[in-house]
Amino acid sequence: MSMEFVLGDLIDLSSWQLDRYAEDFSTLFVEYQNIKEQLDHALREGPRAREIRRNIKVLLSGMADMGVVVTDCNGIIRKASPAIAGLLGADPNSIHGLSLGRFVIDADRQVIGDLVLTLGREATDVRLTSIGGVALFGRVLRVPDPEQGYRITWLLRMAEAVAGDTGQRGALFSQLYARSTNGIMVTDAWGTILSTNPAFTEITGYAEAEVLGKTPALLSSGRHDGEFYRRMWQSLADTGEWQGEIWNRRKNGEIYLEWLHILATSDDQGSPVDYIAMFYDVGHFSSDRDRIYELANHDSLTGLPNRALCKDRLQQAIAQARRVGGSVGLLFIDLDRFKEINDTLGHAVGDQVLMDFSWRLVHAVRDTDTAARLGGDEFVVIAPGLASEDDIRIVAQKIIDSLAVPFVIDGRDLYVGASVGVAVYPAHGDSADELLRQADTAMYAAKGDGGNACHFFDDTLERRRAQRLDIEGGLRRALAQGQLRLVYQPQVAVGDARLVGVEALLRWDRPGHGVVPPDQFIPLAEATGLILPIGEWVLRAACLQLAAWRDAGLPSLRMAVNVAARQLNDVDFVSRVMAILEETATPPGNLEIEITESQLMERMHTGLDNLKQLRALGVAVAVDDFGTGYSSLGRVQSLPIDRIKIDKSFVVDLNVNGDSYAIAHAIVAMALALRLEVIAEGVELQEQADLLAGIRCHEFQGYLFGKPLPPEEIAVLLQRMKGDAPC
């Protein structure tokens, strides 16, 4: 989609349509480094300029039925446009030197004679006949000439096109000429006006009869010097056209700005024969200019300055600070948990959150600050004069605190947080691009620390960001190149330590780097969306391994697979799981989907619906990291789950910390009351296992019973089970 297309359509559309396309239009302008300069250029090259170019094409097409010829006082052709030979039915090579008077019908010969002899007459209309007998119509002008005394210019057209416009090209030409909202003027090679259209009169105030035989100089405003016109004529001589803005004067003396496009046509020798000029009054579209400027510089959803205007204001703030030796603080804000709201409740709800937050943001900063939306859920605040870390933290905390109150939309309380990254001029950069990049880097650091926090840029963040980009690039290749693998950690029953299940854990063997820790690449996969293809691979690989153990005649067991929020909220998630189960011939009862407690605490309608459908199929659902969130008894009771996993943070000091023991005991008691099974993870000591068994925990997972193992070692354990040997 070109900018010219969007500009043209936007100006011609009604206001409600303008609003409809505002977002796309604004995004297009962001691609330009200097938005104001490009906007002016776009306006000049926009809908009216586009119409002019289109109309000139039609005019040139129509020139096949019209031509300009210049004769001396004896009627001998001295210059002729390319169309003249076809109109007269003559050999193009014999046009020059031919007497044009011989083609004038007898009844009009006296008119020509009067035109030549009478100095007082400057224009008249005559009828002609070509060699083949085709009727022609001509407008004849006698123009003073310093060398010859005067010259005669003829504007010829086919009579049938003039009378009835029977030809398609002639019809287009006549309709365009008469109905165009752009002014049209045709002159000969010397600039003598041969013809104008009604729009010319409407714009300039001059009737056609008042300007025939004169030059466009009568429209001159006096605002342009000789150099301006010299460049114009040089362009016409070099390229055959010129276009640009020019100040002209109407008949009533009013000066106005017009956009003018001039095109020259030449004879066989390359000398100009005539010029077509088309123009429009730029002032008539000032309201369109204002509307387009608003669309180009402000976010259509929130009304805040967009990326382009934000960058412009940041550049101005930096320039001002540079002059006076001041500073500029830049806060980069990204909303935490916004994507979950957008994905689960829909874009309409997400848009309302963005609009409400923009209002809170504006009221959280100073009047001298600029709050802007860069796109999506990313916002920035430009704070001139702020350099102190304490002062900036006060502003950042006000923004974070503004989100403490939930957004109430459609009867729902929606909570989001804010990760704020800060960069300061001149400490962290001396350009708008550099400050935005550094503040963005700091924001990711704040989000990586758990979100809802403020982080200042420092040099270590740049290295961390480079590492992040490196890991992301490697992770994109890992799946295709077979660098991912699964290991399986045993889950055993309390009492006899019988192997009842395994948890599939992802490992990445990166060439040249060894095994990349999951905490380095799993969050990145979730943030970039790579978790969707990776998560599907994990699910399929785990089910295929179940099938391999089954085909080897080994006992059946439960396979637990971790699922990310983005997977769970995917509308196609259930169908993908069903397809994998069918593909691998895995009974649904052998698969367990593990989700975290924090995922369940979000109001994710799609995810909950997916869980209910999976449970209806026979797939089990377990809640991982239980106890780290804010689950209530009523909330847990309503969830479609089968098993909860006590987080290892409560198990690690279970034998020395009374609070951890109390929490674990409460979790098991709640689960038993709700008829849910409980598995404790992170069990490493026998003392821990004994305490957990004493509070009636059902299963254990941890290094005391086995670290994550490759599939062949799990097969050994299953073989022992088959032989009824103790695990």
Buried (B, 14 or more C-beta within 10 A) or exposed (E): EEBBEBBBBBBEEEEEEBEEBBBEBBBBBBEBEEBBEBBBEBBBBBBBBBBBBEBBEBBBBBBBBBBBBBBBBEBEBBBBBBBBBBBBBBEEEEBBEBEBBEBBEEEBEEBBEEBBEEEEBBBBEBBBBBEEEBBBBBBBBBBEBEEEEBBBBBBBBBBBBBEEBEBEBBBBBBEBBEEBBBBBBBBBBBBBBBBBBBBBBEBBBBEBEBBBBBBBEBBBBEEBEEEEEEEBEEBBEEEBBBBBEBBBBBBEEEEBBBBBBBBBBBBBEEEBBBBBBBBBBBEEBEEBBEBBBBBBBBBBBBBBBBBBBBBBBBBBBBEEBEEEEBBBBBBBBBBBBBBBBBBBBEEEBBBBBBBBBBBBBBEBBEEEBBBBBBEEBBBBBBBBBBBEEEEBBEBBBBBBEBBEEEBEBEEEEBBBBBBBBBBBBBBBBEEBEBBBBBBBBBBBBBBBEEBBBBBBBBEEBBEBBEEBEEBBEBBBEBBEEEBBBBBBBBBBBBEEBBBBBBBBBBBBEBEEEEEBEBEEBBBBBBBEEBBBEBBBBBBBBBBBBBBEBBEEEBBEBBBBBBBBBBBBBBEEBBEBBBEBBEEBEBEBEBBBBBBBBBBBBBBBEBBBBBBEBBBEEEBBBBBBBBBEBEBEEEEBEEBBBBBBBBBBBBBBEBBEEEEBBEBBBEBBEBBBEEEBBBBBBBBBBEEBBEBBBEBEBBBBBBEBBBEBBEBEBBBEBBBBBEEEEEB
